Amino acid sequence: MKIAILSRNSQLYSTRRLVEAARSRGHVVRVLDPLRCYVRIAPGNMAIHYRGKPLRDFSAVIPRIGTQSTFYGTAVLRQLEMMGVYTPNTADAVLCARDKLRCLQVLAAHGVPMPMTVFGDNPDDTDDLLALLGEPPHVIKLNEGSQGNGVVLAEKRAASQSVIEAFRGLYATFLVQEFIAEAKGSDLRCFVVGGKVVAAMQRVASPGDFRANLHRGGSAEKARLSAGERALAIQAAKVVGLGIAGVDLLRSRRGPLLLEVNASPGLEGIEGATGVDVAGQIVRHLERHARRD
């Protein structure tokens, strides 16, 4: 097969591993910076060009689109889809996952358990908004943040009000969630490929922090999932429409709770913690679903 990887940086661990895995299985692979792609939109004559030359004959594309290039990157991905190129993560699915509010709304409509979440914009409604959630601590997070950025734990109501006021001053869209104290600063990252959990790790926050993201200094080890946790991760990826997903769960007294669904999950942490060849699993998924040259 001829495989494209949409990535702004060919030297990132995840991108390099996908290239290695694809080439080791005899495929031709090319890394494309989505911001250097440009498209022609015409009935019966859709085309995409890269650095002055048309792109043709790709069987599959793996999107590794960062938060700073969501709009442009998904436009390029959508163009490739319309040209018949297979992708495990469609543009619509990536956009859904990237918008935390929309994603949680869709998941809640399908009965996926999650921490209680509230959303509102008018300053006059802040007290009522927090009353819906209950007593602090509250977790306040930017709607399109990633890797633990833009996430604040407010331990008192006054602190919640101050953080909300600050986010509104930045014209930022944010969500407020209940704090799951019994999770004790840890979460589960479940890596789903083709409707199966191929690897899972437990992440633990660094001392003094509550965010378990590895980019925030947290640690990770291989996790053993319960049947319920595994089923929840698979369900969440399916509802959002992702063939490849990093699904984050919290362990709570109510059972596993969905925290987030990531459409471009990193490979370094999960492969390092579990020893699983996740990149190879992704390539094998493409082999099962993409057209052959």
N, C-alpha and C positions, 0 to 999 in steps of 0.2 A: 504494500500500500504506500501511497504518498500522503504523509501526515503533516499538517501545519500546526504549529503551536503559537498562539497569540500571546506574546510576552514582550514587555518593554525592555527586559534585561535578560540576555541569553546566558549570563553567568550566575543567575540565581540558582540555588541548590535544586529547587523543584523543577526548573526548566532543564537544567543539565541532566537530572536523573531521567526525566521523560525522554530526552534525546537519546541517552545511553540505552534505555530500555527498548525504545523503538528500533534503533539501529542494531542492537544485539539480536533482534528477532527478524532481521532482514528487510526492514522497512526504510523508505526514504523519508527523511524528516527535515523540515525547515522551520526555523524560528522567525516569526514576523512581528515587527514592532507595529501594533495596530495604528499608531499615530502616523505611520508612514504609508499606510494604505489609503487609497482613494477609490471611489466607486462611481460607476456609471449606471444610472437608473433609467431604463427605457423598456417598454413592453416588448417581450421576447428577445431582449438584448441586454440582459444584466451582465455586468462585468466588474471586476475588481483589479486594480493595478497596485504595484508595489515598486517603489524606486524607479518608475518609468517603464516598467514592463508588466504585461498582463499576467495574472495568476490563473493557472489552469490545471485541471486534472488531479486535484486533491480529493482523496477519498474521505478524509476525516480531518476535523480541526478540534484541538483541545484549547479552550479559552482559559488563559491565566491573566485576567483583566483586573488591574488594580483599581482602588477606589478613586484615584485621581483621573482615571480615563474611562469611567463607566459609560458615559453617554456615547463617546466616539467608539470605544471598543465594542460595545454591543451593537452599534450600527454596522460595523464591519462584520461582526459575527452573523448578524441577520442577513447581510448580503450573501455571505457564503452559504448559509442555510437555503436561501432562495435559489442559489445556483446548484442545489442538490448535494452539497457537502454534508456528511453526517457529523453531528456534534452531540456528545452526551449531555451537554448543558446548553440549552437553547438560550437565545438572547432574552426571551421573556422570562425564563426561569432565573437567569442571572440577575435581571432587574428586580424580580420579586425578592430574591434572597438579599440583595444589596440594600433594599428599603426595609428596615427592621419593622416599621409600623405595618406596612402592607403584608409582610411575611407573617407576622404574628396574627393579624386579622384572618388571613387565609387559613393558617394552621388551627386557630381557635374555632373557626367555622367547621373544621373537620374533626373537632373533638380532641385535639392534641393537648394534653395537660401541660401547663406552663405556670410560672409565677404570675400573680395578678399584675396587670399592667394598665396604666391610665395615660391618657393623652389629652392635652387641651392647650389652647393658644392664648386665650384672653387673660390678662393679669387679674381681672376682677374675679376670675373663677379659681384662682390658685388654692384658696382655703377649701373650697368644695371639692376640688380635684384630689387634694391630699386626704380629705375625709373619706373619699371613695376607697382609697388604698388602705387606710388604717394607720396605726401608730408607727413611728419610725423604729428602726432605721429604714431609709428608702434608698434605692439605687436609681440614680439619674444618669441617663446615657444619651449621647447624641444618636440621632436616627441612622446616620450613615458612618459612624465611627468603626474602627477595626483595630485588632490587636490590642484591645484594652484601652485604646486612646478615647478620650471623651467620656469616660465612665467614672462617676463620683459616688462614694458612699456618704450619705448624710445621716448622722446618728440622731439628730434632733430636728424637730419641725422647723425651727428657725433656720437651721442650716439648709434644709430642703428648699425653703422659700428663697434663701440667698442664692443658691446654685441655680434655681429656676429663673430668678431675676437676671442673673449673669448670662445664662444661655439665651434668654429672650433679648437681652441687650446686644447680643451678637447675631440676632435674627436666625438663630439655629433651631432646627426642629429636634425635639427631644422626647423621650419617654421616661416615665417614672414607674419603677417596679418595686414589689415587695422584696425584702431581703430575706433570703433563706439561710438563717443562722446555722442550722444543723449541717449545712454543706461544709462549714468550717474552712472556707477559702479554697475549696477544691471543686473540680468539675471533671466530666468525662468527655473526651473528644473521640467520637466514633467516626471512622472513615468508611463511607458507604460507596461502593462501586457496583453498578448494575443491580441494585436491589439487594445487596448483601453487605454486611459489615465485614470488611476484610482485615481491619486492625482497630484496636482501641487502646487508649492510654488514659491514665488518671493524671491530671495536672494539679499541682499544689502551689498556692501563692507563696511568694517570698515573705519572710517575716515582716510584719507591719503592714502588709497589703492584703486586699481581699480578692484581687483579680488574679486568676490562675493562668493567664496567658504566658506562654514561654517568652514572648517578646518583652514582658514586664519583669523578667527575672525569675519566673516560676520554674519548678522542676517537674519532671514527668517520669512515669514508669508504666509498664504494660499493665493493662486492666483486664480483669475477668468480668464480663457483663452478665447480668441476669437475663433470663429470657424476655422479661418485660422491657428492659433497657434496650436490648437488641431490636425488639419489635418496634419500639418507639422511634429509634433512630431511622429504621427502614421506612416507617410510615411518614416521618417528617420529610425525608428526601423525596419520597414519592409524591406527596401532596404539593410540594414546591415545584416538582417536575425536573429534579436534578438526577442525572445518571452518576455524577461524581459529586460527593458532598462531604463536608466536615460538619457533623451534627454534634452540638455541645449540649450535654445533659447535666442536671444537678440531682444528687441523691437527697431526698427529703422524706419527712415523716409521711407525706402523702403518696410516696412512691417517686419514680423518676419524673423529672420535669424538664421540658424543652427550654433551653436557654437561647440558642441561636442556631441558624443554618447558614453555613458558609459555602459559597459557590466556587471559591478558589482556595481551598485549604492547602496549607503548606505541607510538604512531604518530609522535611528534615526532622522535625520533632517526632512525628509518628513513626518514621522508619528507624530513627535512632533509639526510641524507647521500646519498640516492639520487635525489631529485627525483620519485619515483614517487607517484602519487595512490593511496596504499594505501586510504584511506577510501573512495574511489570504487570500488575493486576489491571491497571488502567489500559495499557496497550492491548492486553488480551481481550478486554471488554470491547475495544475498537474493532479488533479482528472478528468478533462475533456479530457485530452490528453494521459495520461500514461495508460499502460495496468494494469489491476487489477490482484491482487494475485490469 
